[in-house]
Amino acid sequence: MSAATESVPATPPGSPLTHGQVLQVLGGLMLGLFLAALDQTIVASAIRTIGDDLHGLSAQAWVTTAYLITATISTPLYGKLSDIYGRKKFFLLAIALFVIGSAASSFATSMYQLAAFRAFQGLGAGGLFSLALAIIGDIVPPRERARYQGYFLAVFGTSSVLGPVIGGFFAGADSILGITGWRWVFLVNVPIGIVALIVVAKVLRVDQERREHRIDWWGAVFLCVALVPLLTVAEQGRSWGWDSARAIGCYAVGVLGLLLFVAAERAMKEDALIPLRFFRNRTFGLAAIGGFLVGVGMFGGLAVLPLYLQIVRGATPTESGLQLLPLTAGLMIGSVISGQLISKTGRYRIFPILGSIFAAAGFALLHTVGAATPFWRTGAFMAVLGLGLGLILQPITLAVQNAMSPREIGVATSSATFFRQMGATAGTAVFLSVLFSTVGAKIATALHAAGPGLQQALANPAVANDPANKPIIAILRGGLSSSALNDTSFLSHVDAVLAAPFKIGFSNSMDMIFLIAAGVLVAGLVIFLFLPELPLRTQSGLSARAAEDAGDAGDAEGAPPNDLSSVRPSD
């Protein structure tokens, strides 16, 4: 366990790190990634229990999107500041903010309070993924990155297996040490985060020269002004009305914020949070658009899967987590295949194209599942989806890092991550909003179709007098309202005939979400068809920057002269 006890020996500036030194740095990065990855899988498997306990399942989108909004907005800021002042201090800051937000989330007493604490937690999450990827870009050449990709895959694979099991255990426990079980979903991050802080402080020793630049605070402010209203109306549009005065006000403020953000970035030029010249680079521009679409389809669709398994199929939180393993297996297989083939061939363009095809096909297949679909079929469809996503994610990041100047790996990586996160935030908010705005009508249709069988069940004294059936009978007699869906835990205990229309209604609404996600990924496929194929550099970011300083920037880039990636920021 030398990664946890020794620091990386100093090396001359620009010198490549040895395999052992890279592994020690990876040890620190993997702990930070494990913290964020575990949190995602734990919360996803427990969110229904949390929503039911806090009587606000229909407000689930606030908890998810509040986290994603702050993570999205902070991502480019982490990248820019780390390019200027170095990665380590901001990686430590990200871990600290994440831990504090996790601890606060465990004390939430309402879904909206939980959303506020998750928003604070997201401020840390924005740096965990983007800075880990940027540091890897600093120390490992693109052609060799697949050699170390397995370590990251081990982190995501482990968290994907442990997260649902741990989350399900906590969510299923009434209390642990006198604390409600689901609150441990957030408390468990605290000891892991403390260990991560200690290890990263000890291990991460990557020298980076400080560069004096202005900080684009106005760009960050206007980015918030642009995104927060638009993402808020994406979540609240179903209850406000998409053409209501509040919605129109959010549209106006969002567009104004976007215009001000572009003006601020133009004024800041090379010091901009996201330099506008990045979009003149064809690889970056297409990867940003494609990444946004992938984020919309992937995260919007995946937000619905645990709900399908728990509400429609009646799985416990632990069971639903384990039932997502085919998706995880497909994702890991796709990542391994793409990483190894990219390392051997130096070609990456084909993988986002194939991945979009598989992912769109996976969502299209999930569109066909229903309340009575056998799990082996659902699992096979999830595996196809996971395979596609595994082929997309890593090659997009690799393409951006390879196409941009090695001096800007941090801001380039975080900017690409920003667009994917923005898509994830919008997709999650819109898809969950569509789900809960349509499920009432779908349930009503299913109730009407149930007709005589439902009435016969209600006329049965054994059914009518069963205390477990009281909540659903009250809903059926009093009329279905949106507030009736804030707590769906009764579906696990009521008579199967009474529960069937509710499960069918949810299933039909979710089928529509999967179909929309498939369409979005088809749009992503069209974008990736135009992605250029550039030769992969054989130098790490640190070595390439040192070569640039020595006046050998052209060789360090390894890019064609007509590609903007060979132009220095100062040119």
N, C-alpha and C positions, 0 to 999 in steps of 0.2 A: 504493500500500500504506500509506495513512495510518493504517489501523487498527492497524498494527504499530509506528508510530513516533510517534504523537501521542496525548496524553491528551484526554479529553473536557473542553471548557471548563466552568468552573463555571456553574451556573444557579441562579436564585433557588429556594428550597425550594418544591416543589409545582409549579413551572413545567414544562410538557411539554417533552420533549427534541425537538430538530429531527430531521428525517429523517437528516441526516448524523451527528448525535450518536448516534442509535439504531444506525446501521450500525457505528460504531466500537465500541460496547459489544458488538454482535453478533459482531464479529471475535474478541473474547476468548472469548465464550461458545462460539462454533463450534469453536474449537480444543479446549476442554475436552470438548465433546460428541464431536468427532471422535476424541479419545483413547479414550473409552469405547466408542463405536460400532465403531471399527476393531478393538478388542480382542475384542469379541463375535464378529465375523465371522471373524477370523483363528483364534481358538481353536476355533470350531465346525468349521471345515474341517480342522483339524489334530488334533482330539482322538482320532481313531481311531489315527493314527500314534503319537501320544504314548502312548496306552494300550497299544498293541502293544509299543512300545520299552521301556516300564516294566513290562511283563508284568502289566497290571491293567486291561484294557478294561472288565471287569464292575464295576470300582470307579469308573468314569467319573462316576457320580452324585455321589460324594463331591467330586470336583473342581468340578463344576458347582454343587452345592447349598451347599458351604462358602462359595463366592464370593457366592451369592445370599443366604445367611443373614445374613452380616455387612452386605451392601449393604442388605438389608431392614431390619435392626434399626437401622442408623445413619441411615437416611433421615429418620425423623421428628425425630431429634435435630438433624440439620443444619438442618431447617426451623425448629425452635423457637429454636435458638441464633442463627440468622441473622436472625430477626425481632427478637431482642433486641439483638444486637451488630453487625448489618450483614452483608451477603452476601459481600463481597469476601474477607475474611480466611478465611472457611470454604471458599469456592470454591478459594482457593489451597491450603488445607490438604488438601482432597479430592484435588487434582491431585498434591500431594507424596506423600501416602499411596499413591495409585495407582501412581505411578512406582516407589516403593520396593518395593511388593509385586510389581510386574512384574519388577524386577531380581532379587528373591529367587526368584521362580518359575522363572527360567531356570537355577537351580542345583539344582533338585529331582532326587532320585535314586530316588524312588518315588512312586506315585500318592497315597499318604497325605501325604507331605511336600509334594507339589505342592498338595494340597488345603489344607494349613495356610497356605502362602504365598498361595494364591488367596483365602483368607479374609481375610488382611491387605489384599490388593489390594481386596477388596470394601468395606473400610472407607472407601476413597476413592471407589469407584464410587457409593456411596450418596448422595454429595453432588453428583456431576457432573450427573446428569440433573435431580434435584429442584431444585437451586439455579439451574440455567440456566433452567428453566421459571418459577421464582419471580421471577427478575430480569426476564424478559420481561413477566411480569404487573405488575411495578413500573413499567415504562417505556412499555408499549404498551397502549392500551385494547382490550378484547375485540373490538369491532367492527372495529378496524384490524389485528388480529393476523395475519389471513390475508395482509396485505400483506407481512409479513416471514417468513411461514411457508416460503416457497420457499427461503430461505437455510438453514433447518434441514433441509429436505428434501434440499438439495444435499449437506449433510454426510452424512446417512444414505445417500443414493444413492451418493455417492462411496465411502463406507466399505463399502457392500454389494458394490460392484464390485471395489474394490481389495483388500479384506480376504481374500476367498476366493482371489484370485490370489496375493497375497503369502503367505498362510498355506499355500497349496498348494505354492508354490515352496520355502518354508522346510521344510515337512514332507517334501517329496520329495528334498531335498538330504541326502546323507550327512553332510557337514560344510561349514561356511563359516568361513573364517579359523580353522580348528582347533577350532571349536565345533559340536556336533551341530546339524543343520539346524533341528529343531523348537524348539530353545531360543531361536532368534532370533524366534520368535513372540512371546515376552515381552520380549526385549531391545529390539525395535524400538520399544516404548513409551517407552523412556528418553529418546532424543533428542527425540521428539515432545513428551513431557511437559515437558522442560526449556524448549523453545520456548514451550509453552503457559503455563508459569509466568511467563516474561519478558513475554509479550504481555499476559496478564491483569493482571499487576502494573502495567503501563504504561497500559493502555487503560481498565480498568474503574474508572470514577469516578462512581458513583451514590451521592449523598448519602443517608444514612439516619440518622435521629435515634436515639441509643441510649436504650433503655428499661430501667429497672431492674426486674428480675423475679427470682424464685427459679428455679433450674434444677432440673428434675425428674429428679435422678439416680436416685432410687429407682424411678421409673417405668421408666427405661431398664434398670435391673438386673432388675426383675421381668419386663420384656418379654423379656429374654434367657432368663430362667428358664422362661418360658412357651413360647417358640418353639423353642429349640435341642433340647429333648428330643422335641418333637412332630415336628420336621423330621428328626431323627436316626432315629426309628423309621419314618418314611415311607420313608427310604432303606434301612434295615437290616431292615425287617420281613420281607422275603422270606427272609433267611438266619436271622434269630432265630426266626421264627414270629410271626404277628400276635398270638397269644394267649400268648406265652411270658412268663416272669417278667420279663425285661428290658424287653420291650415294654410290659407292664402298668405297670412302674415308671416308664417314660417318660411314659405317659399320665397317671399320677397326678401326677408332678412338673409336667408341662405344665399340667394343669388348676389345680393349686395356684398356679403362677406367674401364670396368667391371672386368677385371683381376686384375688391380691395386686396385680396391675397395675391392675385396676379400682378396688380400694380406694385405691391410691396416687393414681390420677388424680382420684378423687372428693375426696381430701384436698387435693390441690394446686389444685383449682378452675381458675382462669384461667391458672395457671402450669403446668398439666399438659402433658405431652409431646403428648398428643392429648386436648384438652378434651372431656369427655363430652357437653357441650351441643352439640357439632358434630353429634351423631347425631340431635338434635331437628330439625336442618335436613334437610328431606326430600331436597333435591338431593344433599347430601353423603352421607347415609345410603345412598341408592340407588346413587349413583356408586361408593361404597366397596364395596358388595356386588357390583355389576355388574363393577367393575374387578377384584375378586378372582377372580370366575369367568372373566373374560377372560384373566387372567394364568395361571390353571390350564390352560385349554384351549389358549391360544396358545403359551406357552413349553413346556408339556409335550409338545404335538404337534410343535412345531418342533425340539425336542431330538432327535427321532427321524428327521427328514427327512434330515439329512446321513448318518446311519448307513444309511438305506435306499439312498441313492444310491451310497455307497461299498461297503457289504457286499453288498447284493442286486444292484445294477446293475453293480458292478465298476468304478466311476469312481475316478479318482485324486483326491486332495484338491483339486487345482486344478480338475479337471473338475467335481467335485461343487459347488464354489463357484460356478462359472459356470452350472451347471444350476439354481441357485437364483435366477437373475436374473428368471425370470417372476414369482416370489413378490415380489421387490423392486420390479419394475415395477408390479405390481398394487397394492402398498402405497403407492407414490408417487402413482399415479393417484388412488387413493382419498383420500389426504391432500389432494391439490391440489383435487379436486372438492369435498370437504367444506369446506375452508378458504375457497375462493372463494364458494361458495354461502352459507356462514354470514356472510361479510363483506357480501354483497349483501342478504340477506334478514333477517339477525338471528335466524334460527331454527337450532337445533342438535339438537333432540330426535330428529328423524327419522333422523339419521345413525348413532347407535349401534344403532338398531333395524334399519335396512337392513344395517349392517355385520355384526351378529350373524347375520342370515339368510345373507348371502354367505359368512361365515367358516364357519358350521356346514355349509353346502352344500359348501364346499371340502374340509373334512375328511371329510365323508361320501363325496365323490367319490374322495378319496385312499384311503379304505377299500377301494375296488374294485381298486386297482392291485396287480400281482403281479410276480413275477420276470421275466415275459416281456412286460409291458405296454410298448408303444412310448413313447418319451420325449415325443413331441409331446402325447400324452394326459396324461401326468403333469404336464408343464409347464403345460398349460391348466388343470388342476385347481389347481395351485399359484397361478396367476394369479388365479383366483376367490377363493382363500383370502386372498391378499395384498390384493385389492381390499376385501374385508370388513374386514380388520384396519386398513387405512388409513382407513376410514370411522368406526372406533370410537375410536381412541386419542386424537387431538387433541380431539374434541368433549367427551370425558369430563373432561379436564383443564380445558378452557374453562368447562364448566358449573360445576365446583367453584369456580374462581377468581371467577366472576361472582356466585355465590350467597353467598359469604362476605364478611366485612368486609375492606376493603382493608388494614387494619392486620394482618391475619392471612394474607396471601397465602402467605407462606413456610410456615407450619405447615399451612395448608389444602392447599397443593400437595403438600408432602412427605407429608402424611397420606394423601391420595388415591394418591400414588405408592407409599406403603408397602403399602397393601392390594393393589395390583396386583403389587408385587414379592413380597408374601407368597404370593399365588396362584401366581406364577411359580416360586417356590422349592418350594412344595408340589407343584405339577404336575410339575415336572421330576423331583423325587425319587420321587414315586409312579409316574409313567409309566415312567421308566427301571427302577424296581424291578419293575413289572409285566412289562416287556419281558424282563428277564433271568431272571425267575422262571418265565416261560411258554415261553421260546424252546427250552429243552431238550426239553420234551414235544412241541412243534411239529416240531422236527427229527426226533425219534424217529418221529413219525407219518409224516413225509415219507420217512424211510429205509425204513419198512415198506412204503409205497406204491411206492417205487422198485423193491423186490423183485428180480425176475430181471435187470433191466437193470443194477442195481448189482453184483450177483454176477458177471455176465458181464464187467463192466469190471474187477473185482478179479481175475478169473481170467486176464485178458490179461497175459502176461509183460511187455509193453512198459509197461503201466500200473503193474503191481506193482513193477517194478524202477526206475522213474523216481524219482530222489531227491526231486523236487519233491512227489511224492505221499506220501512217507513219513509226514509229520505226520498227514494225514487218515486214512491206513490204520491208523496206531497208535491213533487215536481210535476208528475203527470196530471194531477188534479188542479194544481195552481197555475200551470202554464210554464213553459220553458223560457227562462231569461238568462242573460249573460252571466249574472251573478251566481246562477245555479251551477255553473261550470267552474267556479273558483275552487271547489273541493270535489274531486272525482274519486276520492277514496271509497265511496259507497259502492262503486262498481265491482269492487273485489269481494263483496259480501252478499250482494242481493241475488235474487232468483235469476237464473240464466235467461229466462224468457224476457223478463223485464229489462235486463241489462243489454240484451242483444241490439235493440234499435240505437242505443247510445254508442255502442262499440262500432256498429255499422256506419253511423253518422260520422264519427271521428275518422274511421278508415277511409270513407269516401272523400272527406276533406283532405286527408293526408295524401291520397292518391293524386289529387289535383296538384298538390305542392311538388310531388316527385316529378310530375310531367313538366311543370314550369322549370324546375331545376335542370331537367334534361334539355329543354329548349335553350336555356342560358348557356349550357356547356357546348351545345352545337354552335352557338355564336362565338364562343371561345375558340372552337376548332377552326372556324373561318379566319380568325385573327392569327392563329399560330401557323397557318399555311403560308403566311407572308414573312415569317420570322427568318432572318438571314442566318447563315451558317458561317461563323468566323473561326479561324484556327485558334485552338486553346493555347493559352500561354503555358510555358514550362517553368516559370518563375513564380515564387510566392509574391504577395503584395509588398512585403517588406523589402525583398530583394529587388523587385522591380522599381520601387521608389528610390533605392540606393543607386540603381543603374541610371535612373533619370537624373539624379543629382550629379552623376558623373558625366552627363551629357550624352548618354546612350539610350535615350527614351524610346527611340524607334525599335531597337532590338528587344528592349524590355517588354514592350507591348506585344510584340509578335502579331500585330494586327495589320491589315492592308493599309497603305498610306491614305487611301481615300475614306477610311472609316474614322469617324470623329473620336473614337476611343483613343487614338494615338495623339490627340491634341491635349496639351497640358492646360490646367485651369488658367495659367497666366498668359497663354498664347493669345 
